[in-house]
Amino acid sequence: MSDITTHGDGAITRVTSKGYSKENTFAGVLSFLRRRYSKDLAGADVVVSGVPLDLATTNRPGTRLGPAGIRAASVDLNWPIYPWGFGPCDRLSVIDYGDCWFDPHRPDTVFDSIVQHARTILASGATMLTLGGDHYVTYPLLHAHAEKFGQPLSLIHFDAHSDTWADDDERSMNHGTMFYKAVRQGLIDPKTSVQIGIRTWNEDFLGINVLGADWVHEHGPAAAAAKALEIVGDRPVYLTFDIDCLDPAFAPGTGTPVPGGLSTAQALSILRRFVPLRLIGMDVVEVSPPYDQSEITALAAALIATEMLCLLSEQRGQQQARTNKP
């Protein structure tokens, strides 16, 4: 499906939020998947936006450049995706909302800025796909999603780190303590949440189910996906993917890389089995382009984000098939 009125610079010239247009991958205005840049949320099924934050990092910086890097890497995904056989924007109306604005010189205001950004989008009825930024951004996003869908939510969390280290300062910014706060505040239910790819020790995982990297290597992606689906069931689930879940061989451009992680192929294989999930929000975080090599981290993140859209698109297709069934 194509927007035949658009040849190049579809991010600012396309007239629809569905379909695809002819683009030179090496040129033109960059948006995620060349989606139309718009602040008009009417009719949007999915709103992509960036949160260019790296104020909460504990090691290497640079994730403030993550949204731009992921958008740039997505230029080669502007058509049907293997193995789905369709482009997610064939069925879904997807816009790029640009980036969340916040004042980096006033860190105490960042949380509220991200929450309000998310509230505005969620009020339209659209699903959010957020490009980080460091992983702290998921914390205010969870607050906004819990307001919208009720708490506690379930969480599926791909990461090398559990991010459940103790932190009782509600306003502190730390990309390693968000899910400690989320559990303590009742935003997520640990019993129906799962972390995949973990390979750093924590004295207390707070009851969240952990499928560590070694477990995935031993049992395989199919078993990991099946276990995650069993844990979450039909509950509303927020899906967050920290790119350092991948081994540094596949994602060197990140702030806290840890050897022994998942391959890109393993992660994609798990994600592609998540069609049954009741997804209410998604993000891809911790891409740090200054530490990337040949854009391989940004490419992985762009494809992972696109796969998330494919999950929603496949769900839409199955719903339509059931509706049209005689």
N, C-alpha and C positions, 0 to 999 in steps of 0.2 A: 504494500500500500504506500502511495507517495502523495505528497502535497505538490502537485504539478505546477503550482504558481510560484514555487520557491526553488531557485537554483543558487545555492550558496548563501551564507549568512542567515540560515534558517532561524537562528536564535533570536533574530530581530525582525525577520521578514515573513516568516511562515504565518499562515492565516488560521491554522487549526492546531489543536494540541494532540492530535493523533497522527499516526502515519509517519512517513519518512520523506526526506527531500534529498536532492542531489547535492553533495558537498565534496569539496576537495579536502581530504583529511589533513593536508598540510597547511590549510589556510582558513581564514574566516573567523567570525566571532565565536568564541568558545563558550559553550554551556554544556551541561551534562547531557550526553547523547544528542546534542544539537537541539535540545528542547527549546521552545519559545520562552524567552525571558518575559516574565509577567508578574505583576502584583495583583492581577485580577484572579481571584480564587474561584470564581463562579464556574461550576461544571468540572473542576479538576478532580480526577480520581486520586492522583498522587502528586504531591508537591515535594520537589527536591530543593533542598537549601543547604547552605554551608554554615558552619560555625568555626571561624578561623581563629582558634584559641590555642595558645601553648603556655599560658601562665601557670598551669597546674602541674607541669612536668617535673620529674625528679631526676632526670638524666639529660639526654640530648634534647635540644629544642628543635623548632622548625615545623611543628604541626600546624602553626597558623597558616602555612602555605599549602596544607593538605587539600582543602577544597579546590583550589586552583589547579593543583597537580592532578587530582582525580578527574576534574573536568577535561583537562588537556588530554589525558590518557584515554578518555572515552570516545575520542573522535573515530576510532576504528571499530566502534560497536553500534554504528548507526544503521543497522539492518538486522535481518533475522539472526537469532543466536543458536548456535549448536549446543546441545542436541535437541533443543526445544522445537526448532523448525519454524519459529515465528519471532517477530520482534515484539517486545512487551508493549510497545506503543501502538500496535495494531488495534488492540482492544481497549487499552487504558488511555485516558486523557492525562498527560503528564506535562507539567510545566516546571521550569527552573525559576524559583522565587528569588534567586540571588542569595546573599549572605545575611545572616543575623548581624545587626549592628549593635555593638557594645563599646563602652569607653574603656580601653585597656589601661588608662591612667587612673581609673577608679575601680579596682578589682572588686570592691564590696558591692558594686552594682551589676556585675556580670551575671550572677545567678538570676536576678530578677529580669534582666534583659532577655536571657534565653528562654525563661519561662513564658514571658509575654509574647515573644516571637512564636513559640510553639502554640500557645493558646489561640493566637490569631489564625493560624493555619488550621488547627484542629476544629475550630468553631465553624469552618466552612464544610466540614464533613469529609475532607480529604485525608488520606493517609500520608504520614510524613516519612520521607527517606532523607536522612540527614548525613552530611559529609563533614567529618571532623578534620581538624581539631583534635586536641588531646581527649582522653577518655572521660575527663571530668564532665564534658558536655552532656553525657548520658544522664547524669544526676538531675539537673533541672528538666531535661526532657522527660524523665520518668515522673517527676512531679506533675507536669502538665498532662501527661497521658493518664496518670492515676486520677486526676481531677475529672477527666473526660470519660474514662471507662470504668472507674471505680477501683478501689484498692482492697486487697493487694492484687497486683498483677503477677503473672508468671514471667520469668526471664530466661531466655536462651542467650548465653554469653560465651563467645569464642575469644580465647585470650591465652597468653602465657602465664598471666597473673590472676589471682582470684579477686584482687581489689577489695578485699574485706578486712584490711588491717584496721585496727581500732582507731577511731577518731570521733570524739564526742563534741568537737567544736562545730556547731551546725553551719557556720559561715566560712569555715576554712576551705581553701581550694587545693585539692590534692587528687591526682588521678589514680591513686592507689587505695582510696578509702570510700569511694562513692557507694559501693554496694554494702559495706558495713552500715552506713547511714540508711540506705534504702531498706535493709532488713529491719533495723532498729525502729525505723519510722513507719513500718507497715506498708511501704510502697510495693514491695515484692514479697511473695510467699516462698521461703526457701525450700519447702517440701515439694513444691511443684515447679521449681526452677533448676536449671542445669548449666554447668560450666564445662566447656569442651576445649581440650588442648592445654590445660593447666600443667605447668612444670616448674613452679616456684613454690616453696614451702610457706605455709601459714599455720600458726598454732590453732587457729579456729576458723573453719570455713563456714561457720554460722548455720550449719545444717543444709546448705545448698548441695545438691547432688553434683559430684565431680567426676567427669570422664577425662582423666588426664591424658596427656599426649601419649604416654606409654600404653595406656589402655586402648587408645584409638589405633596405635601401631599394631598392637597384638590382635585386636578383635575386628578391625576394619571399619570403613565408613558406613557400610550398611547396618552393622550392629549398633554403631554410635547413633545413627539417625533413628533407628527403631527404639532404642532406649530413651532418647530425648522425647520422642513422640509419646511414649508410654508415660513418662514423668509428667509432661505438660497436659496431655489429654486435650479436651476441647476448651480449655480456659483461654481468656485473652492473653496474648503473649507479646512481649517486646523482644525484638531480636537485635542484639548488638554484636558487632564484629570488630574486635581490635586486631589490626593487621599483624601485630606481633604474635598472634596465634600461629602464624606461619613461621617455619624455620627461617633464620636469617639468609639461608641460601636462596629462598624464594621471596623474601621481603627484608632486604637490608635497610631500607629507608624508613626507619622507625626509631623512636626514642629509647626504648629499653629492650633491645633484641635479646633473645634467649635461645641458645642452640637446642636441638632436639625436637623442634616443633613439627606441625603438620606440613605436608606439601600442599601446594595450591590445588593439585588434583584431588587430594583427600578432602580438603575443605569444600570444594565444589561438589564432590560426590555426596557429602552429607547434606549440604544446602538443597540440592536438587530433589531430595526425598522429603522436603518439608511442606509440600503442597497441602497436606491435611491441616496444617496449623491455622489457628485463628489469629493471624498477624494483625496487630493494631499499631505498630510503629517499628522503625528499623533505622539503624545507623551503621556506618563504617568509619572507623576512627584511627588515629595515631599514625597516619601517613606523614612522614617528614621528608619532603623532596630533597633538602640539602644533603641528606645521607643516602639517597637512592643511587642506584647504578642502572644506567640505560632505561630508566623509568619502569623497571620490573615491579617495584612495589606499587607504584601508582597504577600500572596496568592491572595487577592483581586486584587492587581495591576497586577499580572501575568495573571489572568483570564481576566481582562479588556483588557490588551494588546493582549491577544490571541483572544478575541472577535473582536478587531479591524482587526486582520488578517482574521478572518472569514467573516467580511463584505466584504473585498477585494476579498476573495475567492468566495463568493456567487455572487458578481458582475461578476467575471470571468466566473463562471458557467452559469449565465444567458446570457452573451455575446456569449458564445460557443453554447448555445441552440438556440439562435436566428440565428447564422451563419449556423447551421446544419439543421434549419427548412426547409422542402421541399417547 
